[in-house]
Amino acid sequence: MEGFYQALTLIGIGLYWMLVAGVTIRVVIKRRSVSVSLAWLMIIYILPIIGVIFYFLFGELNLGKKRAERAQAMFIPYKTWFLKLLDCNAHLPEKTPTHITHIDDLCTNRMGIPALCGNTLSLQDTPQKILKSIIDDIELAQHFIRMEFYIWNEGGQANGVVSALIRASQRGVRCQILLDAAGSGKFFSSSWCQMMENAGVEVVQALKVKPIRMFLRRLDLRQHRKIIVIDDAVAYTGSMNLVDPEYFKQDAGVGMWVDVMVRITGPTVNVLSAIHCWDWEVETGERSFPTAPECHIEQDNLLHPIQVVPSGPGMPENLIHQVLNISISRALKSVTITTPYFVPSEELLQTLRTTAQRGVKVELIIPKNNDSIMVGWASKAFYAELLSAGVVIHEFTGGLLHTKSVVIDEQYCLIGTVNLDVRSLWLNFEVTLVVDDAEFTKQLYWLQQTYMEQSTVVDETRWRERSLLHRFLERVFYLFSPIL
């Protein structure tokens, strides 16, 4: 009997060795950054069995067979629809300011999406203003409403949006609501969601995973876009989920979430509508292209050229990451960034350092207290390098600063759903706008200045004097930064 148990032990050790060796080989042969591979190898070796399970769940960009096949089949038809925008007189590369020409070229070549002029923009920076504006526009809807969010949380004015959608559906407006299955998990079981469905509102869970299929698709791929489109006439995007901050995560100890949204009219609305149609088809298989944009832009309305930049599984990889690097590296005077989660890729970190070292004023505004402990500590691991390069770091104390924005030379800006972390840049479904309009950019820059007024500047000398425990925690979480 003793020999039997010895043999069983040897077989178990052998099988485990083969499993770890196989996963190690798989990690090594995958094309990705060395830091990501090393982080996964560390997890696999430090946490026997559990590390291997984690890798199967979170280690590879696996959208799932059905969704991946749909996305592959969709790409050419959607790119063809986007390329038709090149014939719209809202696309005027010869008259578009040179600030975003390089971004226009990149997005047109990789995704087929050109920058379009003739838009109007409204920056909305308070939750009351944002939610009231959304409700007012829903009340005017006549044909359809398309919405997608990562988080939908009941309470306060968010319930007002639900009521407006129910009224819209009852008067014959088709309402298509796409919500991330994880981020909006509580909402799906709420009475408000049930009331919407009973009224004919189509509510679909994005990236839902059943326990039996959890090893067949990466669990932490999330639908992180925030898009509203009404009758292909009005659109919204930005950082705010469909929540009323006064009723959202009040016990998290980080204060109220601080967000912005952009209300848009003009040809860019149709592009955002197409992004929603893409996501809807990936999830449901139903195809419905948006209407073509109005292509009779008056010459005196050649304002606000906007480049829509989407990214996510099934789309050209790293597109937003490329746009960020290009924008920051070409800055001549200043770069001002707000982000709630700062865990940059090695390439983006070097771009920030190099930009500061050549004399450009680089300022980073991030929340002092973060709702993710791991991300909070990992972010601090980058402070020393950034401070030594001349980057000014502001820690926001007025709540959880959730605004995702970049202002370049106070001339043009990026604003949308993208955090400066690996998850947003490489994994999630995201969207950002590159806006080449001095007046809108000035408004956003002024808003960033109000954030700075509610922040404390990290002093480099004091930072060097932080405790050994502080340094140890930074390094521990830094090791996991490539996969946070």
Backbone torsions as a table, in degrees:
resi	resn	phi	psi	omega
1	MET	NA	-38.1	179.3
2	GLU	-62.8	-38.3	178.6
3	GLY	-64.8	-34.8	179.1
4	PHE	-63.4	-44.9	-179.4
5	TYR	-68.1	-34.5	176.5
6	GLN	-64.3	-43.4	178.9
7	ALA	-63.9	-41.2	179.3
8	LEU	-63.3	-39.2	178.4
9	THR	-64.6	-44.0	179.3
10	LEU	-63.2	-40.0	178.1
11	ILE	-63.9	-42.6	179.0
12	GLY	-61.9	-44.5	179.0
13	ILE	-62.7	-41.2	179.8
14	GLY	-63.6	-44.2	179.0
15	LEU	-64.4	-40.4	179.4
16	TYR	-64.7	-42.4	179.1
17	TRP	-61.3	-42.7	179.5
18	MET	-63.8	-40.0	179.5
19	LEU	-63.4	-48.6	-179.6
20	VAL	-65.0	-41.0	179.7
21	ALA	-63.0	-42.3	179.7
22	GLY	-63.6	-44.5	179.7
23	VAL	-67.2	-38.1	178.2
24	THR	-59.9	-46.1	178.5
25	ILE	-61.2	-41.2	179.9
26	ARG	-63.7	-40.7	178.5
27	VAL	-62.3	-43.5	-174.6
28	VAL	-69.0	-38.9	-174.2
29	ILE	-81.6	-13.3	177.0
30	LYS	-69.8	136.6	178.8
31	ARG	-81.3	104.7	176.1
32	ARG	-161.0	177.0	-176.5
33	SER	-65.5	149.4	-179.2
34	VAL	-60.7	-36.7	-178.0
35	SER	-63.3	-38.2	178.4
36	VAL	-66.1	-44.8	179.5
37	SER	-61.5	-43.7	-179.7
38	LEU	-65.2	-38.4	178.6
39	ALA	-61.8	-42.1	179.9
40	TRP	-69.4	-39.8	177.8
41	LEU	-61.6	-39.1	178.3
42	MET	-62.0	-44.8	179.9
43	ILE	-63.5	-42.7	-177.8
44	ILE	-63.7	-38.5	-176.6
45	TYR	-83.1	-33.2	-178.3
46	ILE	-77.1	-34.4	-178.1
47	LEU	-114.7	83.7	-178.8
48	PRO	-54.9	141.2	-179.7
49	ILE	66.2	-57.0	-178.5
50	ILE	-60.1	-41.5	179.1
51	GLY	-61.5	-39.2	178.8
52	VAL	-66.1	-43.3	178.7
53	ILE	-61.4	-44.6	178.0
54	PHE	-57.8	-39.9	-178.7
55	TYR	-64.9	-42.8	178.6
56	PHE	-63.6	-32.0	-178.6
57	LEU	-81.2	-38.3	-169.6
58	PHE	-127.1	-0.5	-167.3
59	GLY	-85.5	-20.0	-174.8
60	GLU	-130.7	151.5	-177.8
61	LEU	-79.7	80.0	-176.0
62	ASN	-114.1	108.5	-177.2
63	LEU	-80.4	-12.5	-173.8
64	GLY	100.6	144.6	-172.3
65	LYS	-59.8	-50.4	-175.3
66	LYS	-64.4	-47.3	-179.3
67	ARG	-66.1	-38.9	-179.7
68	ALA	-64.1	-40.6	178.7
69	GLU	-65.9	-40.6	177.2
70	ARG	-61.9	-47.7	-177.8
71	ALA	-60.3	-40.3	179.8
72	GLN	-65.5	-41.7	-179.6
73	ALA	-70.5	-27.3	-176.7
74	MET	-80.0	-25.5	-166.4
75	PHE	-57.9	-49.7	-177.4
76	ILE	-64.9	-46.5	177.7
77	PRO	-59.7	-40.4	-179.7
78	TYR	-71.5	-39.7	178.1
79	LYS	-63.1	-36.5	176.8
80	THR	-62.7	-41.9	178.0
81	TRP	-63.7	-43.6	179.6
82	PHE	-62.9	-41.8	-176.3
83	LEU	-64.7	-23.2	176.2
84	LYS	-63.6	-21.9	178.8
85	LEU	-66.7	-17.8	178.0
86	LEU	-64.4	-24.9	179.6
87	ASP	-88.1	-5.2	178.7
88	CYS	-78.3	136.4	-177.1
89	ASN	-73.5	1.8	170.0
90	ALA	-77.3	-14.3	175.8
91	HIS	-97.7	103.7	-176.1
92	LEU	-129.8	75.2	-177.4
93	PRO	-59.8	-29.0	-179.5
94	GLU	-72.8	-20.1	178.9
95	LYS	-109.9	-10.1	176.3
96	THR	-69.6	130.4	179.7
97	PRO	-54.5	150.7	-174.0
98	THR	-68.1	-9.0	-177.4
99	HIS	-57.1	-39.1	-174.8
100	ILE	-118.3	13.8	179.8
101	THR	-58.5	-42.2	-179.2
102	HIS	-66.2	-33.1	177.7
103	ILE	-73.8	-39.4	175.8
104	ASP	-57.8	-46.9	179.9
105	ASP	-60.6	-45.3	-178.4
106	LEU	-61.8	-49.2	-176.1
107	CYS	-70.5	-34.3	177.5
108	THR	-66.6	-42.9	-178.1
109	ASN	-71.7	-36.4	-174.6
110	ARG	-90.0	-35.9	-173.8
111	MET	-121.9	-14.0	-178.2
112	GLY	85.8	5.2	-176.3
113	ILE	-98.3	114.9	177.3
114	PRO	-91.1	163.7	172.3
115	ALA	-75.4	139.4	-176.5
116	LEU	-124.3	139.7	177.9
117	CYS	-95.4	-175.7	174.8
118	GLY	78.9	25.1	-179.8
119	ASN	-101.9	158.8	167.3
120	THR	-118.3	143.0	-174.4
121	LEU	-129.5	142.5	175.0
122	SER	-133.8	119.6	179.3
123	LEU	-87.7	120.7	-178.5
124	GLN	-114.6	122.7	-167.7
125	ASP	-121.5	10.6	173.6
126	THR	-129.6	145.6	-178.4
127	PRO	-61.7	-35.3	179.7
128	GLN	-63.8	-45.0	179.7
129	LYS	-64.6	-43.2	-178.0
130	ILE	-63.2	-51.6	-175.2
131	LEU	-67.9	-37.7	177.1
132	LYS	-64.0	-42.4	179.6
133	SER	-63.1	-42.0	178.5
134	ILE	-62.4	-45.8	-179.9
135	ILE	-61.6	-43.9	179.6
136	ASP	-60.1	-41.3	-179.8
137	ASP	-71.4	-36.1	177.0
138	ILE	-62.2	-39.3	-179.6
139	GLU	-62.5	-23.3	-179.6
140	LEU	-94.1	-4.7	-177.6
141	ALA	-61.9	140.9	-179.7
142	GLN	-118.8	-28.3	-172.2
143	HIS	-120.9	-54.6	-177.3
144	PHE	-155.2	157.7	175.8
145	ILE	-134.0	126.2	176.5
146	ARG	-116.0	128.6	-179.4
147	MET	-139.7	143.9	170.6
148	GLU	-147.1	137.9	-177.8
149	PHE	-146.2	156.1	172.5
150	TYR	-77.2	-47.9	-179.1
151	ILE	-122.3	131.5	167.7
152	TRP	-124.6	119.0	-175.6
153	ASN	-124.8	130.0	-178.8
154	GLU	-71.9	157.3	177.9
155	GLY	122.5	141.0	175.5
156	GLY	61.1	-140.5	-177.2
157	GLN	-68.7	-16.9	174.5
158	ALA	-61.1	-34.3	176.5
159	ASN	-68.6	-29.2	175.3
160	GLY	-64.1	-36.1	176.6
161	VAL	-65.3	-42.0	177.7
162	VAL	-60.1	-46.2	-179.8
163	SER	-60.6	-40.9	179.0
164	ALA	-64.9	-38.7	178.0
165	LEU	-65.6	-40.9	178.5
166	ILE	-61.4	-44.1	178.2
167	ARG	-64.0	-39.4	179.0
168	ALA	-63.2	-45.4	179.5
169	SER	-61.8	-39.5	-178.6
170	GLN	-68.0	-22.6	176.9
171	ARG	-97.1	12.8	171.9
172	GLY	99.3	6.6	177.9
173	VAL	-81.8	129.9	176.5
174	ARG	-78.4	124.6	-177.9
175	CYS	-115.7	115.7	180.0
176	GLN	-112.2	112.2	-176.0
177	ILE	-115.5	119.2	179.4
178	LEU	-113.4	117.7	-176.5
179	LEU	-125.5	140.6	178.6
180	ASP	-63.3	133.1	-174.8
181	ALA	-64.1	-34.0	-179.2
182	ALA	-83.8	-49.6	-176.8
183	GLY	-63.5	-32.9	-177.5
184	SER	-109.2	23.7	-175.9
185	GLY	-54.2	-44.0	-178.9
186	LYS	-67.6	-35.1	-177.4
187	PHE	-65.9	-35.5	-178.1
188	PHE	-62.3	-25.5	179.7
189	SER	-98.0	8.6	-177.1
190	SER	-89.3	161.4	178.0
191	SER	-67.8	-29.3	-179.8
192	TRP	-65.9	-40.6	176.8
193	CYS	-64.2	-41.5	178.8
194	GLN	-62.1	-40.0	179.0
195	MET	-64.9	-39.1	177.8
196	MET	-62.5	-47.3	-178.8
197	GLU	-63.8	-39.2	178.6
198	ASN	-64.0	-27.6	-179.7
199	ALA	-87.0	0.4	178.2
200	GLY	97.0	3.7	175.0
201	VAL	-72.2	130.3	179.5
202	GLU	-85.1	112.0	-179.7
203	VAL	-114.4	117.8	-175.2
204	VAL	-119.1	135.9	175.8
205	GLN	-85.5	125.2	178.4
206	ALA	-91.0	134.9	174.7
207	LEU	59.6	40.3	176.5
208	LYS	-71.9	138.0	-178.8
209	VAL	-124.5	124.5	174.2
210	LYS	-87.8	145.2	-177.8
211	PRO	-52.0	-36.0	-177.3
212	ILE	-69.6	-19.1	-177.5
213	ARG	-112.3	14.2	-172.8
214	MET	-65.4	-23.4	179.0
215	PHE	-90.4	-0.7	-177.1
216	LEU	-99.7	-7.0	176.3
217	ARG	-150.1	141.7	-179.4
218	ARG	-63.7	126.2	-172.1
219	LEU	-69.7	-32.8	-172.1
220	ASP	-95.3	14.3	168.4
221	LEU	-75.0	123.2	-173.6
222	ARG	-126.5	149.9	173.6
223	GLN	-85.9	97.8	-170.1
224	HIS	-103.7	1.4	-179.3
225	ARG	-70.9	151.2	172.3
226	LYS	-125.8	107.3	-175.9
227	ILE	-138.8	135.2	169.0
228	ILE	-128.1	131.7	175.3
229	VAL	-132.7	129.4	-179.2
230	ILE	-122.4	114.7	176.5
231	ASP	56.0	24.8	-175.6
232	ASP	52.1	27.7	-179.5
233	ALA	-118.1	-31.3	-178.4
234	VAL	-134.9	140.3	177.9
235	ALA	-139.5	156.9	173.9
236	TYR	-132.3	145.1	165.6
237	THR	-155.2	166.4	-177.8
238	GLY	154.0	-154.0	-172.3
239	SER	-96.3	-14.9	-169.5
240	MET	-84.1	128.9	170.3
241	ASN	-74.7	170.8	179.4
242	LEU	-81.5	76.2	-179.0
243	VAL	-140.6	154.0	167.7
244	ASP	-99.2	112.4	-173.9
245	PRO	-53.9	-25.2	179.6
246	GLU	-71.0	-14.3	-178.4
247	TYR	-120.9	17.9	-172.3
248	PHE	-127.4	120.7	175.2
249	LYS	50.2	46.2	-179.3
250	GLN	-70.7	-19.0	-178.8
251	ASP	-98.6	11.2	-176.7
252	ALA	-79.7	-14.8	177.5
253	GLY	77.2	17.9	-178.8
254	VAL	-118.4	2.3	-178.0
255	GLY	84.2	-177.8	-179.6
256	MET	-72.5	147.9	177.4
257	TRP	-74.5	139.1	-177.2
258	VAL	-114.5	119.4	-171.4
259	ASP	-136.8	170.4	170.6
260	VAL	-137.6	155.7	169.4
261	MET	-134.3	156.0	177.7
262	VAL	-116.7	125.4	173.8
263	ARG	-95.1	131.5	-171.0
264	ILE	-129.7	139.5	163.8
265	THR	-126.7	157.8	-178.6
266	GLY	113.3	-173.4	-173.6
267	PRO	-59.7	-28.2	-178.9
268	THR	-64.0	-25.2	177.6
269	VAL	-56.2	-42.9	-177.2
270	ASN	-67.3	-31.6	177.4
271	VAL	-68.0	-45.8	176.8
272	LEU	-62.3	-36.2	176.5
273	SER	-62.0	-39.6	178.6
274	ALA	-65.5	-35.7	177.2
275	ILE	-63.8	-42.1	176.0
276	HIS	-62.9	-43.2	179.0
277	CYS	-60.3	-38.5	176.0
278	TRP	-58.3	-52.5	-177.3
279	ASP	-63.7	-38.0	179.1
280	TRP	-63.9	-41.1	-179.9
281	GLU	-70.3	-39.1	177.1
282	VAL	-57.0	-37.7	-175.8
283	GLU	-86.3	-37.6	-172.6
284	THR	-110.7	-19.7	-175.5
285	GLY	84.7	-2.0	-178.5
286	GLU	-90.4	126.5	-179.4
287	ARG	-104.7	131.5	175.2
288	SER	-155.0	95.8	179.1
289	PHE	-65.3	147.4	175.7
290	PRO	-71.0	169.5	175.0
291	THR	-67.9	156.5	177.0
292	ALA	-71.7	146.3	-179.3
293	PRO	-70.5	157.1	174.5
294	GLU	-62.9	124.4	-175.5
295	CYS	-116.9	39.8	176.5
296	HIS	-129.2	60.1	-177.7
297	ILE	-77.4	127.0	178.1
298	GLU	-67.5	147.7	-176.5
299	GLN	-61.6	-28.8	-179.7
300	ASP	-84.8	4.2	179.0
301	ASN	-116.3	25.5	-179.7
302	LEU	-82.0	64.1	-175.7
303	LEU	-117.5	164.9	171.2
304	HIS	54.1	54.6	172.8
305	PRO	-61.3	128.7	-177.0
306	ILE	-125.8	132.6	172.7
307	GLN	-106.0	118.1	174.1
308	VAL	-85.1	127.4	-178.4
309	VAL	-123.4	103.1	175.4
310	PRO	-96.4	159.0	172.5
311	SER	-153.8	161.7	-179.9
312	GLY	147.8	170.5	179.7
313	PRO	-55.2	133.4	-178.5
314	GLY	94.3	-17.4	175.9
315	MET	-103.4	165.6	178.9
316	PRO	-52.5	124.1	-172.9
317	GLU	-69.6	146.2	173.9
318	ASN	63.8	21.6	-175.7
319	LEU	-64.3	-47.3	179.1
320	ILE	-66.1	-36.2	176.6
321	HIS	-59.7	-42.7	178.3
322	GLN	-63.8	-44.4	-178.9
323	VAL	-61.8	-42.5	178.2
324	LEU	-61.5	-47.4	-179.2
325	ASN	-62.7	-42.6	179.4
326	ILE	-63.1	-46.3	-176.7
327	SER	-62.7	-49.0	-176.9
328	ILE	-67.4	-41.6	-176.7
329	SER	-69.2	-22.1	179.8
330	ARG	-94.4	-1.4	179.9
331	ALA	-60.5	142.0	-179.0
332	LEU	-107.1	-31.2	-175.1
333	LYS	-123.4	-46.1	-173.5
334	SER	-154.4	152.0	172.8
335	VAL	-136.8	123.2	178.5
336	THR	-124.0	124.9	-171.4
337	ILE	-125.0	136.1	167.9
338	THR	-121.1	134.8	177.3
339	THR	-159.2	140.1	178.3
340	PRO	-77.4	-29.0	-176.4
341	TYR	-125.9	116.4	-175.5
342	PHE	-119.5	95.7	174.1
343	VAL	-137.3	77.1	-169.6
344	PRO	-72.7	156.5	170.2
345	SER	-67.8	163.3	179.0
346	GLU	-60.3	-39.2	-179.7
347	GLU	-65.0	-45.0	-179.6
348	LEU	-67.6	-37.3	177.1
349	LEU	-60.5	-45.8	179.7
350	GLN	-65.7	-35.7	177.3
351	THR	-63.1	-43.1	178.1
352	LEU	-63.3	-44.9	-179.0
353	ARG	-64.4	-46.6	-178.1
354	THR	-63.6	-40.5	179.6
355	THR	-62.1	-44.1	177.6
356	ALA	-65.9	-38.6	-176.9
357	GLN	-69.6	-20.3	176.5
358	ARG	-93.3	14.1	171.0
359	GLY	98.8	0.2	176.8
360	VAL	-77.4	137.4	178.4
361	LYS	-77.6	112.1	-178.9
362	VAL	-111.4	121.4	179.9
363	GLU	-124.1	134.7	-178.7
364	LEU	-120.3	126.1	179.1
365	ILE	-116.2	116.3	-179.7
366	ILE	-134.9	156.0	-178.6
367	PRO	-67.5	140.8	177.8
368	LYS	-67.6	-40.1	177.8
369	ASN	-112.6	129.8	-174.7
370	ASN	-115.6	146.9	179.2
371	ASP	-76.6	-8.7	174.8
372	SER	-114.2	110.5	-178.2
373	ILE	-61.5	-43.4	-178.2
374	MET	-62.9	-45.1	-180.0
375	VAL	-66.2	-38.6	179.2
376	GLY	-58.5	-47.0	178.8
377	TRP	-70.0	-40.3	179.8
378	ALA	-62.3	-38.3	178.4
379	SER	-58.9	-42.4	-178.0
380	LYS	-65.1	-22.1	178.9
381	ALA	-66.0	-16.6	-179.3
382	PHE	-97.1	-7.9	-174.7
383	TYR	-58.4	-47.5	-173.0
384	ALA	-58.6	-47.1	179.9
385	GLU	-62.1	-43.5	-177.5
386	LEU	-67.9	-44.6	-179.7
387	LEU	-62.3	-41.5	-179.6
388	SER	-66.3	-24.4	178.2
389	ALA	-85.6	-8.8	178.6
390	GLY	103.5	5.6	177.1
391	VAL	-72.2	134.9	177.1
392	VAL	-93.8	124.8	-177.7
393	ILE	-110.8	122.6	177.4
394	HIS	-107.6	128.5	175.5
395	GLU	-102.3	113.1	-174.8
396	PHE	-74.6	130.4	-176.3
397	THR	-111.4	3.8	-175.6
398	GLY	-92.8	19.4	-177.9
399	GLY	129.8	-166.3	176.5
400	LEU	-88.3	99.5	179.1
401	LEU	-66.9	108.9	-173.9
402	HIS	-107.3	-2.6	179.8
403	THR	-65.7	133.8	178.0
404	LYS	-113.4	104.3	-175.2
405	SER	-148.3	152.1	174.6
406	VAL	-138.6	125.5	176.2
407	VAL	-112.6	125.7	-177.4
408	ILE	-108.8	118.6	174.6
409	ASP	55.3	20.3	-176.4
410	GLU	55.1	25.4	-178.2
411	GLN	-114.0	-40.6	177.3
412	TYR	-144.8	167.5	-171.6
413	CYS	-147.7	162.7	172.2
414	LEU	-118.6	132.9	-179.1
415	ILE	-149.1	134.3	-178.2
416	GLY	174.5	-135.9	-172.3
417	THR	-108.1	1.6	-165.9
418	VAL	-90.5	119.2	169.7
419	ASN	-81.2	155.5	176.0
420	LEU	-88.5	65.4	175.0
421	ASP	-139.7	166.3	-175.2
422	VAL	-61.8	-36.2	-177.7
423	ARG	-60.8	-48.6	-179.8
424	SER	-69.2	-39.8	-173.0
425	LEU	-77.3	-27.5	-174.5
426	TRP	-120.5	-21.3	-169.5
427	LEU	-114.2	-56.2	-168.4
428	ASN	-74.3	162.5	169.0
429	PHE	-79.0	117.9	-175.0
430	GLU	-133.5	167.1	172.7
431	VAL	-151.0	141.2	174.1
432	THR	-138.0	155.4	176.0
433	LEU	-109.1	135.5	170.7
434	VAL	-104.6	112.2	-172.0
435	VAL	-110.0	116.3	179.3
436	ASP	-102.4	75.7	178.6
437	ASP	-145.6	119.9	-172.9
438	ALA	-64.6	-39.2	-176.9
439	GLU	-67.5	-46.6	178.5
440	PHE	-63.7	-42.6	-179.9
441	THR	-62.2	-37.9	178.2
442	LYS	-62.9	-40.8	178.2
443	GLN	-62.3	-42.9	179.6
444	LEU	-66.4	-39.0	179.5
445	TYR	-65.1	-40.0	176.6
446	TRP	-61.3	-39.8	178.3
447	LEU	-63.4	-41.3	176.8
448	GLN	-61.2	-35.6	178.0
449	GLN	-64.3	-37.2	176.9
450	THR	-66.4	-33.4	175.0
451	TYR	-64.0	-41.3	179.6
452	MET	-62.3	-36.7	179.8
453	GLU	-65.2	-21.7	178.1
454	GLN	-102.0	22.8	-175.5
455	SER	-126.4	165.0	170.7
456	THR	-115.2	138.7	-179.5
457	VAL	-82.7	133.8	178.7
458	VAL	-75.1	120.1	-179.3
459	ASP	-85.5	125.0	-175.2
460	GLU	-63.1	-40.0	-179.8
461	THR	-63.2	-47.4	178.6
462	ARG	-65.3	-34.6	-179.5
463	TRP	-62.8	-36.3	179.0
464	ARG	-66.0	-21.8	-177.1
465	GLU	-93.5	8.5	-179.5
466	ARG	-63.4	159.0	-172.2
467	SER	-69.6	162.7	177.0
468	LEU	-64.0	-37.3	178.1
469	LEU	-62.7	-41.6	178.1
470	HIS	-59.4	-46.9	-179.2
471	ARG	-64.0	-39.1	-179.5
472	PHE	-63.2	-46.3	179.7
473	LEU	-63.4	-39.1	176.1
474	GLU	-57.2	-48.0	-175.5
475	ARG	-67.8	-37.8	179.3
476	VAL	-60.7	-50.7	-177.5
477	PHE	-74.0	-25.8	174.5
478	TYR	-60.3	-37.3	179.6
479	LEU	-59.8	-29.7	-179.2
480	PHE	-93.8	-0.7	-172.7
481	SER	-59.5	-34.1	-179.8
482	PRO	-65.4	-14.9	-176.5
483	ILE	-122.5	10.1	179.2
484	LEU	-72.1	NA	NA
